[in-house]
Amino acid sequence: MNGKPHVLVLGGNFAGLGSAQKIREFCGEHVNITIVDRKDHLLFIPNIPADVFENKDPAIGQRMDLPPVLAQDHIEFIQGEVRGIDVDNHEVQFTPSERPGAAPGRIQYDYLVVALGNRLAYEKIDGFAEFGDSVSDIYLGNRLRRKLWDGGYKGGPIAIGSARFHQGDGAHGLEPYPGGTIPDALAACEGPPVEVMLSAATYLKKTGQGDPEKITVFTPAELIAEDAGEKVVGELLKIASDMGFNYVNKAGDISRITAEGIELENGKTLDAELKIIFPDWVAHDFMRDLPISDSEGFVITDLLMKNPKYPEIFAAGDAAAVTVPKLGAIGHQQCEIVGRQVALALGHMGDEAANKPLQPVVHCIGDMGNNQAFYIRSNSWFGGDEQVLKMGHIPFLLKMQYKNLFFRTHGKVPDWGLDFSKLLAEKISA
């Protein structure tokens, strides 16, 4: 209505919020920005496991209301479920989700950022609803928390692992580092299984119910958390083996979960009272068969996060095909690129400043319980030469304080935050 270009961002969690904020930062008030999300809050998913193993309700401390945060940057918010994208007519179809029975809506865009995340395919796992657990959202986190702390868990064996991830072909041929690739991943993200494995061991010791020998961690891949690099994973596996954990690799997919355990595609059966599962991450159904999507429904982009056929369409976070593994730190890197590319398209930034392609770096801090955490920084999986692993109290403080800083700044963590974290984790705790 005011003649300004309209940037429509689909999704309001980390990648959506971050992209919208960066677009506002680099374009100023020269654009109208709208976010559409089915919920009216950001869910701080990475800290749910810590709450579960500390017997805290994640519904209390892991949500940030979106409307007041967005209003500070003059970003319009629509609470609605996205139903479809008409890329030729620059239109998105949605249904308002504030109350049941809403009439469908349509909204036009000049530039589109797809940051819808993914859908967790628990329904593909036979027996999960009856016998499985996870920490991927508040409901599942609280369900597991009550088992652990209210007497549901009887002290039996624990199995923790991932279903097989189906990646798609949208990132084939991209070279983020000289001679590197965006690899094919068999698991969506395996920082959480490693985190839960270590936290579960601390829980068993704290409650007097056993030691790591009760815990089996499994992966569909040759190496668990392979994106961390062979050196880092080798160190982690040695530590885990010395502690007594059981490890099963090349498990294939999960065939079935029963009351007694987990049946794996490779023919093995893991006896387990608790089955803590991380599912396949799939694209939303309406994303499939779009001209911007790959064979699995993830958005095809170059390393500037722009679709090659529709240059007015960008993607960030888990919805992007290039985000492998589906890791928040990589999505954060992409938000900066999206913001700069939109500014370039609108003439508010030059080529040199804007055209800095994605070079993915795995940043992962995982809770281990007992006020300790592991810290990983690595780019070797993509062709880089860095692999760092640290463990101790300082990484735990960084993990907890990052969330506090994120909430206090409404998602605008200062640029120096990452460098400061690297200094603390890699130098002071060395």
Beta strands, then each sheet from edge to edge (+ up, - down):
strand 1: 6-10
strand 2: 32-37
strand 3: 41-43
strand 4: 63-65
strand 5: 75-86
strand 6: 91-96
strand 7: 105-108
strand 8: 111-114
strand 9: 119-120
strand 10: 158-162
strand 11: 215-218
strand 12: 246-248
strand 13: 254-257
strand 14: 261-264
strand 15: 269-271
strand 16: 274-278
strand 17: 281-282
strand 18: 313-315
strand 19: 362-369
strand 20: 372-378
strand 21: 387-392
sheet 1: 7+ 6- 5+ 2+ 1+ 8+ 18+
sheet 2: 3+ 4-
sheet 3: 9+ 17-
sheet 4: 12+ 11+ 10+ 16+
sheet 5: 13+ 14- 15+
sheet 6: 19+ 20- 21+
end
